[in-house]
Amino acid sequence: MPKFCANLTMLFNEHDFLDRFAHARRAGFEGVEFLFPYAFAKEEIARRLADNGLTQVLHNMPAGDWAKGERGLAILPDRRSEFRAGVAQAIDYAAALGCGQVNCLVGVAPEGADPARLRETLVENLAHAAAELKRAGLRLLIEPINTRDIPGFYLNGTVQALALMDEVGSDNLFLQYDIYHMQIMEGDLAPTLQAHLSRIAHIQIADTPGRHEPGTGEINYPFLFDHLDRLGYAGWVGCEYKPAGRTTEGLGWFEQARTQAQPSRRKSA
């Protein structure tokens, strides 16, 4: 079975953020991710990771004013300096947390903006970020997101994301493939994963409709987990879903996945 990491922005919300690390470890997770660490001192987050023996798998670059609906700065021509400052801040936190990859939410395209200028800005910003992260020994990721949850989000499909990566032309730019978002936008999950696995650095999961636990909706997650094993995917799978109830009450799918993985591990030992 894949390596699962708990998204602490969404899971264990019954507890204060800094207390979620211990609860994730207690539930059996060995890695964690979250949207943004910047409201907390990096030293305190690093301590929680070390105290609980957890790997910091992923966090996002600063994405603007989240409360006001901003979902990324990379596409905004008048925010280039703010974007570059965010790149530096993301690197600073990643280095302190031992996190090897950072995701860039590209943003919502402003209404009436010149598409060519938006694209030029985005390509330039991603090239800058990819180079800066490479110097720091980190990978840069971009993520297509469905336009139902975030109307107007610029990057919303796999082929579009791969074309953007080709245009940027960096060997340090990878795809973050969120199964939930891509089931909504395009489906065809298993063939897409197989065709583009070499360019996928991180995978995230939630079921649809509802964005709840695997097994609560239409996606055949047991098949996809086996599919990832057959493909030899060695990265992490981030559990970025909204628990339908208390987090621990909805972890039956996780326990089942781990139990099913045990016989194969014993056989290979």
Sequence and secondary structure as in RCSB ss.txt:
>XXXX:A:sequence
MPKFCANLTMLFNEHDFLDRFAHARRAGFEGVEFLFPYAFAKEEIARRLADNGLTQVLHNMPAGDWAKGERGLAI
LPDRRSEFRAGVAQAIDYAAALGCGQVNCLVGVAPEGADPARLRETLVENLAHAAAELKRAGLRLLIEPINTRDI
PGFYLNGTVQALALMDEVGSDNLFLQYDIYHMQIMEGDLAPTLQAHLSRIAHIQIADTPGRHEPGTGEINYPFLF
DHLDRLGYAGWVGCEYKPAGRTTEGLGWFEQARTQAQPSRRKSA
>XXXX:A:secstr
  EEEEETTTTTTTS GGGHHHHHHHTT SEEE S  TTS HHHHHHHHHHTT EEEEEE   S GGGT   STT
 GGGHHHHHHHHHHHHHHHHHHT  EEEE   B  TT  HHHHHHHHHHHHHHHHHHHHHTT EEEE    TTTS
TTBS   HHHHHHHHHHHT TTEEEEEEHHHHHHHT  HHHHHHHHGGGEEEEEE  TTTS STTSSS  HHHHH
HHHHHHT  SEEEE    SS GGGG HHHHHHHHHHHHHHHHH 
